[in-house]
Amino acid sequence: MLNPTRWPYPRVIAHRGGGVHAPENTLVGVRVAGSLGFGGVEFDVRLARYAVPVLMHDDTLERTTSGAGPVGELDAAELRALDAGSWFGNEYAGEHVPTFEAASALCRGLGLWANVEIKAEGPDEAAEAGRVIAGQAARLWRTASPAPLLSSFSEEALAAAREAAPDLPRALLVHAAPADWRERLLALGCRALHCHHETVTPPLVAALHEAGFGLLAYPVNAVGRAVQLFQMGVDAVVTDELRDVRPDLPAQFGIAG
C-alpha cells in the first residue's frame, strides 16, 4: 500500500503540462490538464538570458517555437514574442513561452501540484539552474502544501537546489536505476527516484520502498502498463495520454493508495 509520507502527491501526473493534447510546456497545456481532472502536472524549466526561469524542454528553440538558436541567448520578453503553439496546431497560434513565475501562478490558481524538472546543459549551467529555479520555487510556492517536487537528470542541479532551498523535496531522474541509487539519493537528500517505465521491476520497487524512497515511472501512455506498474507498487506515473491514463485510474482498478 502507498505510504503517504513517502509519496504525498498525485499518482497520475500530466507530462509537460497537457501531454499530447496541447503544446508542451505552455499555460494552455496546464489548463488542459486541469480541465481533465488532473491534480498534478510535470513541466520543464530552464534559464533564459539573465537567469530568468522559463518553461522549455529543449536547449534550442526550433522544435517548439517560431524561434531558432539556444534558449539562453534570449531574455524572457524575447521568448514571449515567439509563437510556441503553431507547431502543435493552428488553434494554438500565438501561445507564448511562459515564465516559471507565470506557470506557478496558474498552477496555484487551479490548485495543481507541480513536478518541476530542472533542465540545463553542462555542470556549471546546471548548478546555476538548480540554485535559481529552486530559490524561485521556494518563494512562489511558500504557502503551498504539498510543495512542488524538484527533479532533474543533473546531480549538480539537485545539489545546488538542495543548498538554495533545502526544504523543497527533490527527486533524481534516471533512465534505469544505477547500482548505487541508494547512495546517490541519500547524498542529494532526494525523496524519490524517477525511472523510465521499461526499466522498472518489482524488486527495484520493493528495494526503494524498503529504503524509504518513492518511485515514479515515465512516460506511461497505455492503461494496461499503468495498471501493471501500480500493481507492482509504483507510487506514481507520468503520462502524455491524459484521456486514457486518467487521474482516477488507481481507484478505477481498485489499486490501494
N, C-alpha and C positions, 0 to 999 in steps of 0.2 A: 504494500500500500504506500502511496505517496506520502512522504514526510513533509508537512507544510513548512517546517523550519528549513529544510534543505532546498525546497523549491516553492516559494510563496507567490509564484507568478502564474499568469495564464499558461495553459498547457498546449494550446494550439495558437500559433503566432503567425501573423501575416508577413510574408517575406518582402523586403524592400518597399514596405507600405502596402500597396494594393496588389501584390503578386502579378499575375498575368492579366489582371482586369483593368489596369490603369498604368500610365507611365511611371516607372520606378522612381523611388526617392523624390516624390513630389507631394505637395499638400493634397492634391486631388486623390492621390493614391491612399493617403492616410484616411481621408474622408470615406473612400470606398470601403476600406477595412472596417471602419466604424459602422457604416451603414449595413454591413453584412453580419454584424453582431460580434465582431472580434473584440476581445478585451485587451489585446496586446499587439504591437507592431514591431518589426525589426526594420531598421534602416541604417544606411552607411553614412558616416560623417568624416570628412577630411578638411584640410585647411586651404582656404583661398589665400590670395595675397593679403598681407598684413595680418596673417594668422587669424582670420575670421572663419569659424567652422561653418561649412555648408553641407547639404546633402548631395553626395555624389559617390558612386561606386568606383568608377574608373579613375585613373590618374590623368586621363586626357578626355577631351570634350566631344570627340567626333561621334561616338556611338549613340549618345542620348540627348544631344543638343545640336543647335544650329552653329555652334562654335567649333574651333579647332585649337589644338595645342594643349599644353599642360594646364590643369585646373589652377595650380598655384601661381600662374602668371597673371591671372585676372583677379580683381577685387570683387567683393560681393555685389556691388552695384553693376559692374560689367557683366557678371554672371547672370544677374537678374534680367538683364536686357536680352539674353538669349532665349530662344524657343526650346523648351525642354519637353514638349508634348507632341509635336507634329510627327516625330519619328514613330510614335505609337499609333496615332490616329488623328485624322483631320479635326475631329471634335475636341481634341486637346491642344490645338494650336494656341500658342501664347502662354502655355503653362510655364512657370518660372522655375529656376533653380533656387530652392528655398534656403534660407539660413537655418542653422541649427536652432537659433532662438525662435524663429517663426514656427518651426516644426514642434518645438517644445510647447509653445503656447497653444497650438492646435491640439496636441495630444492631451494636455491638461484640460482644455476646454471640453473635449469629447470624453474625458475620463478614461483615456487609453494609457496603459503601461507601455514602456518602450525598452527594447533591447537595442542599444546604441553600439554599432560596430565601428570601431576606430580604424580608419584606413590611412596608410602612409607608405611612402617608398623610401627604404633605407633606414638604418637605425637612428641617425640624427633627426631626420624628419619625423620618425615615429615617436621619439621621446618628446619632441615639441608638441606633436598632435595629441599624445596622451595627456600631457600636462594641461594644455589649453582646453581640450574638449571635456576632460574630467572636471576641471575647475568651473567651466561654464555650466555643465550638467548639475553640479552641486548647487550652484546659485539658482538656476532656473527651476529645479525641482526640490528646492529646500524644504517645502512643506508636503511633498508627495509621499504617500505610503501605499504600496511599496515603492521604493526609489527605483529609478531606471538601472538596468544592468549594463555595464560596460564590457564589451567583448572585443577581442582582436586576435588576429594571427600573429601579431607582433608582441613578443615578450617585452621589448623595450617600451612599447606604448603602454602596456599594462603596468610595468614597473613605475613609469612616470605618472600614470593615472593614480596609482596607489599613493604615491608621495603627495600629489596635488589634492586628492580627495579621498582620504583613507576610509571614510565611512561609506562610500559608494561600493556596492558589490561588483565583482569582476568575474569574467569567465574567459578561459583560454580556448581559442578556436584552432582546430587542427583538422586535417583530413582523416587521419587514423590516429588513435591514441598511441603516443610513444611509450616505450618500455618504462621510462622514468616519469610517467604522468603524475604520480603522487608527489614526487619531489618538486616538479615544476609548479604544480598547483599550490603547494604549501609555500614555496619561495615567493610566489606572486600574490599570495593571500586571496586566491580565487575561490569562488563558491561552486563553480561548475566547470565541466569540460563540454565543449560543443564539437561533435564529430559528424562527418559525412555518414548518412544513414546506412550506406552499404558496408561500412566498417564496424557497425555496432553488433555486438554479440551478447548473449545472456551472461557469460562470465565477466565481461567488462562492466556491464550494468551492475552486477552484484558486487564486484570489487570496488567500484566507485561509491556505491551506496554504503558499503561496509566502512569505507574511509570517511564517510560524511559528506560526499560531494554529489551534486546533481549532474544529470546527463541530458543534454539536448541534442536531437538529431536533425540534420538538414540535408538537402531540401526534400521534404516528404510530400510527394504530389499524387499519391494513389491511396485511396481509402484502405485497401487491404494491407498495404505496407504500414500505414499509420497504426492500424489495429495491431498488427504483429509487434510493432515497436512498443506500444503501450502495454501489451501483454507481457513483454519482456521486462517491463518495469521502467522504461524510459520516462523521464519526467516531463519532457515537452518536445514538440516538433515544430519546425518552421516550414510553412508551405506557400507555394505560389498559387495552388488551385483552391482559391478561397470558397468557391461554390460547392466543391466536393469534399475537401477535408475541412469540415466545419468546426467552429469553436466548441460545439456541444458533442463532438464525436466520442470522446471518452464516455460520457454519460449515455449516449445513444447505444453504445455497445456494452454497457454495464461494466465498464472498467473503473475500478475504485480510484478515487483521487481525493 
